[in-house]
């Protein structure tokens, strides 16, 4: 393989790896983004998409099955570009979310198209100049397995807070849970809270898969007596609210909030706030765990 092809493959692989790992940092945000497209259930496949990007990036970097990787990479870029175009034209989605939490790399639409064209061109050039490729070896399988294992743990980050929640928000030691005053946050802008009660404020979207998968667990916090009241703050989506209420029949109060205002409170959905007395004792981003795990 010539030097040009080798360098291009490494650069392309690094881009795929950066894209995958940046989204793995906050899977729920990526799931929320792709759930805003016309196929809402696709949000549940977000970990698979992320791990697929990371695997593809490793094939490029390690020059393994490179011809196959180049073909898959080309198809992936084309498909992502088409999907993003549909979201931009029909769903007013300007954030491609390609690089997850690295907001500086999630550029405006025009630059996103230019970037994709450049990546696709690099893949085509690398394909033309690639005349040999490595086969999988035992050591490479081990290296790639370790990286995928680490990536899988990153994708499952939403479950990390069970022990923290048990030791902070639900603790009876007031000195341990006074993290930030409610008055110092944007929460009073949305709901009025009683100073002598415990609340769970659940910021969510009617179309976010992680949000929908958390509804049952959220209701358990009130029914099992962990909090006095659950308050939902939903991103305002009138066309989706009716269907949501028919399917889930929520047992807690829900207030619709303009997307811009809600994003100031939490840029990532779902986000849960546990409020004891006059303090925000705990804030968790991602899938809400069942309170049964706290016992």
Residue pairs with C-beta under 8 A, 6 or more apart in sequence:
1 63
1 66
1 129
1 130
1 131
1 132
1 133
2 129
2 131
4 125
4 126
4 129
5 125
5 126
5 129
5 130
5 131
6 63
8 122
8 123
8 125
8 126
8 129
9 60
9 61
9 63
9 66
9 70
9 126
9 130
10 60
10 61
11 122
12 60
12 73
12 119
12 122
12 123
12 126
13 56
13 57
13 58
13 59
13 60
13 61
13 62
14 57
14 60
14 61
15 57
15 119
16 53
16 54
16 56
16 57
16 60
16 73
17 53
17 54
17 57
17 58
17 61
18 57
18 99
18 102
18 105
19 53
19 57
19 98
19 99
19 100
20 50
20 51
20 52
20 53
20 54
20 57
20 151
21 54
21 151
21 154
22 99
22 100
22 101
22 102
22 105
23 29
23 30
23 46
23 50
23 53
23 97
23 99
23 100
23 101
24 50
24 54
24 100
24 151
24 154
24 155
24 157
25 100
25 101
25 154
25 157
26 100
26 101
26 157
26 268
26 285
26 286
27 46
27 47
27 50
27 154
27 155
27 156
27 157
27 158
27 210
27 286
28 158
28 208
28 210
28 268
28 269
28 270
28 285
28 286
28 287
29 97
29 100
29 101
29 267
29 268
29 269
30 46
30 49
30 50
30 97
30 100
31 43
31 44
31 46
31 208
31 209
31 210
32 43
32 205
32 208
32 209
32 210
32 211
32 268
32 269
33 93
33 95
33 97
34 42
34 43
34 46
34 49
34 97
35 42
35 43
35 205
35 207
35 208
35 209
36 87
36 91
36 93
36 207
37 83
37 86
37 87
37 91
37 93
38 86
38 90
38 91
40 207
40 209
41 209
43 208
43 209
43 210
44 209
46 209
47 152
47 155
47 156
50 151
50 155
51 148
51 151
51 152
51 155
53 76
54 147
54 148
54 151
55 144
55 148
56 69
56 72
56 73
56 76
58 64
58 144
58 147
59 65
59 66
59 68
59 69
60 66
60 69
60 70
60 73
62 134
62 140
62 143
62 144
63 133
63 134
64 133
64 134
64 135
64 136
64 140
65 133
65 135
65 136
66 126
66 130
66 133
66 134
67 127
67 130
67 133
70 123
70 126
70 127
70 130
71 127
73 123
74 120
74 123
74 124
74 127
77 116
77 119
77 120
77 123
78 120
80 96
80 98
80 116
81 113
81 116
84 93
84 96
84 109
84 112
87 93
88 94
88 109
94 108
94 109
95 106
96 106
96 107
96 109
96 112
97 106
98 105
98 106
98 112
99 105
99 106
106 112
107 115
134 140
157 286
158 210
158 285
158 286
158 287
159 287
159 289
161 284
161 286
161 289
162 289
162 293
162 294
164 282
165 274
165 282
165 284
165 289
165 294
166 294
167 176
168 176
168 177
168 179
168 281
168 282
169 177
169 274
169 276
169 281
169 282
170 226
170 274
170 294
171 177
171 281
174 276
174 277
177 276
177 279
177 281
177 282
178 279
178 281
179 279
179 280
179 281
179 282
180 279
180 280
181 278
181 279
181 280
182 188
182 193
182 275
182 278
182 279
182 280
183 278
185 265
185 280
186 264
186 265
187 193
187 201
187 265
187 273
187 275
187 280
189 261
189 265
190 201
190 233
190 255
190 257
190 261
190 265
191 201
191 231
191 233
191 255
193 199
193 275
195 277
195 278
196 277
197 228
197 229
197 277
198 226
198 227
198 228
198 274
198 275
198 276
198 277
199 227
199 228
199 229
199 230
199 231
199 273
199 274
199 275
200 218
200 221
200 222
200 226
200 227
200 229
200 230
200 231
200 272
200 273
200 274
200 275
201 230
201 231
201 232
201 233
201 272
201 273
201 275
202 214
202 218
202 230
202 231
202 232
202 233
202 252
202 270
202 272
202 288
203 232
203 233
203 262
203 265
203 266
203 269
203 270
203 271
203 272
203 273
204 211
204 214
204 232
204 233
204 234
204 235
204 269
204 270
205 211
205 234
205 235
205 237
205 269
205 270
206 212
206 234
206 235
206 237
206 240
206 241
206 243
206 244
207 237
207 240
208 269
208 270
210 269
210 270
210 286
210 287
211 269
211 270
212 244
212 248
213 287
214 270
214 287
214 288
215 248
215 250
216 290
217 288
217 289
217 290
217 291
218 230
218 232
218 252
218 272
218 288
219 230
219 250
219 251
219 252
220 226
220 290
220 291
220 292
221 227
221 230
221 291
222 228
222 229
222 230
222 251
222 252
223 251
224 291
226 291
226 294
227 274
229 252
229 253
230 252
230 253
231 252
231 253
231 255
232 250
232 252
232 253
232 254
232 255
233 254
233 255
233 257
233 262
233 265
234 241
234 254
234 255
234 256
234 257
235 256
235 257
235 259
235 262
235 269
236 256
236 257
236 258
236 259
236 262
238 256
241 256
244 250
257 265
262 269
265 271
266 285
268 285
268 286
270 285
270 286
270 287
270 288
271 283
271 284
271 285
272 282
272 283
272 284
272 285
272 288
273 280
273 282
273 283
274 280
274 281
274 282
274 283
274 284
275 281
